[in-house]
Amino acid sequence: MTDVISTRREGAILEVTLDRPKANAIDVKTSQLMGEVFKSFRDNPDLRVAIIRTAGDKFFCAGMDLKARASSDIIDDDWGIGGWGGLQELRDLNKPVIACVNGITVGGGFELALCCDLIYASEHSSFALPELRAGTLADAATIRLPKRIPYHIAMGLLLTGRWMDAAEAHRWGVVNEVLPKEKLEERVWEIARLLANGPPLVLAAIKETVRVAETLSFQDAMNRVAGRQLATIDALYGSEDRLEGARAFAEKRDPVWKGK
């Protein structure tokens, strides 16, 4: 697409690469480009899984391009469709996104990873949220992180801006797996292919149900699911794929998913 954002496709998998030397920091234009890419991914029925990775092995992403921000008088930037990095506020993204984290993941870069459904990291990766030192709020991380890991651990990261290495990130459940850097992408693609071969309507229903249930009581969420009040649930329960799953099980064969 551009020198900054490139894509590679394998079947139903889209790999998105951010390449902004030296630290893969994101400015407004880059965020807008990423939003267009992930919107296109969301809206393309032939794509089922996305991978977000970055070039180089020192920085995954250093977050906001502070040099670009310092040279601008604009306070509230238009980060584009989907907000920061194209993912933070992208509505109705009911397809899995995997973060392939290789290197320093700081500030908005950490928030970008937290936007993803699965995070795989290399052994030398590290994470921090130092926004308070720049006099600002790590807004998305402040909302997301205390819901993902123990409260006091999350608050320690937010209030002090301290660094967390990959092993600690794995211990607290921030990342799914930690791997040697030479094996990281192989593992990410293995998982991506597994998901791409899975039932797309079920994956979509899982993502929407998890998202909606976050603000509801258990019973309210169950009522919405049972009443087919979520679009992905309604599509799943009335689909050919649901019948195919039952038939394949009865016939002791692998199901053939059509996504309809």
C-alpha positions, 0 to 999 in steps of 0.5 A: 500500500505505502512505504509505511503500511504494507499488507500480505494476504494468504487465503483468508489471512491478512498480515498488516505491517507497520514500518516507520523507522526508527521506532514504528511510532504512529502519527496521524496520517499513519493511524488514518491509513491503518484505519482504512486497512482494518475497515477493509479487512472488517468489510471483506467477507473473504478475510477471516483473520488479521495479523498486526506486526511491525518491521525490525526487531528493536521496537514493536511500536513506540506509540504516538509520534511525539515529535510530530505532536510537538510540532503541531498546535492541534490538541485533538487529532483525527486518528481516522476510522477506528481511532488510534492505530485503526483498531482502538474504536473500530466498530463491529470488528467481529474477526480475530486480530493477532498481535505479533509483538517483537521488541519494545512496546510502549505507550500507544504501542502497548495500547495497540497490542491490547486492541488485539484478541491474541498477543504473541511476543518474542522473549526480548519484548518489553512493555510500559505505559509512561504517558504520565511522565509526558503529562497525559493519560494512557486512556485506552490502557487505563480502561482496558488493562485493569479488566484484563489483569489483577487490579494492583498490577495494572495500577502499578503499571499505569501509576509508575510507568514502569517496564514489564518484560515479556516473561512478566507479561505472560505471567499476568496474562497480558500475552498468550505466549512468549517465544524466541524471536526466530520462532515468533512469526511461525507460531503466529501464522500457525494460530492464524491458519487455525482460526482461518480454518475455523467456523467464521460465524462462531468466531464472529459471535464470540467476539460480539458476545464478549464485547457486548457482555462487558457492560451487562450483567450475566443474565442480561447478556444471556437473555440477549444471546438466547433471544438472538438479539445480537446480529452475529448470534442471529446469523449463526443460529439461522445458518447452514454452518450450524447444521453443517457442524452437527452433520459433520459430528454425526458423520465423523468428518471434518466440517466444511465451513461456508460462513453462511 
